[in-house]
Amino acid sequence: MKFLKIISLVVLLFSTWALALDKDGTFARVVEHIDGSKSMFEKSADGQLVIQRKFNSGGLLEQVIEYKLNLDEQPLSCKVHAPDGKLIYRIRYGYDMNTGQLKEEQIIDYKNPIIHPKTGENVPAFRYKYTYDAFGKAVAPEVIAFNPDGINRGYLKRFIWDSDPYAKSTK
């Protein structure tokens, strides 16, 4: 009986803390959020790809987010998929070649694409241009919205990579 209590306590502790597992060169981490939802992260052995699966508090898959990272582990792109695998939107990140600071973020809608009339390509619905103060701290980004069709694109969310879920000490 005492053994079961100890096991239950250990399971409870592990479910509230982020776990890091190594399985066949793939690294996984599960994070339980305050609202009861969970995020499961999987990282490729080379560190260039992170896949996040977001589950609601009932355990149902809500989104799959795929991050492609550069050698400095900064995101180059992010694809957000519905549970059925359909691409909802994509985010591109651009960095300053000298400082490595984030300069621009573009969100491209695939659910309700905005097609450029001349080129036929899907153009960003939102662009975020970043500038930095004298101390290198980012100031509020300039937001450029392009919405010629008037569709409510409230489902497009930014994903700022401010804390690597695999870092030894996350924020």
C-alpha positions, 0 to 999 in steps of 0.5 A: 500500500505504501509502495503504491502511494510512493508510485502515485506521488512519483507519477504526479510529480512527473506529470506536473514537470517537463520530462525529457526522454531519449528514444531512438535519437528523438528527444521528447518533452511533455509540458502540462499547462495550468489550464490542464492542456498539454504540449508534447514536443519531439526534437530530431537528433540533429536539432533541426526539427521540433514538432509540438502537439497541442492537446486540450484538457480532455486529451484531444489533439488540437494542433500540430506545429512543426518548427524548422530551426537553424544551427543556432536553434532559432526558428526558420519556419513554423507550420501549423496543422489541424488535427487531420493534418491539413495545413492551416498557416505557415510562419517565416522568420528572417534574421539579420545576417550580422547580429542574428536578431529577428528582423521580420516574421511573416504569417501566410494563411492556407485556410483562406489564402490571399493570392497575389493577382499577378504572381499567383502566390500566397502572400502573407496576411501579417508581417511583423517588422522588428527593431531594437533599442541601443541595448539590443532589446526588441521594441514593439514590432511594426504590424503590417496586415494585408486583408483585401478580402475582409475575412476574420483571420483571428485564428492566425497566431504568432509563435515567438520562440522565446524559450527553447523547451529543450534548454537546460533552464527554460524561462 
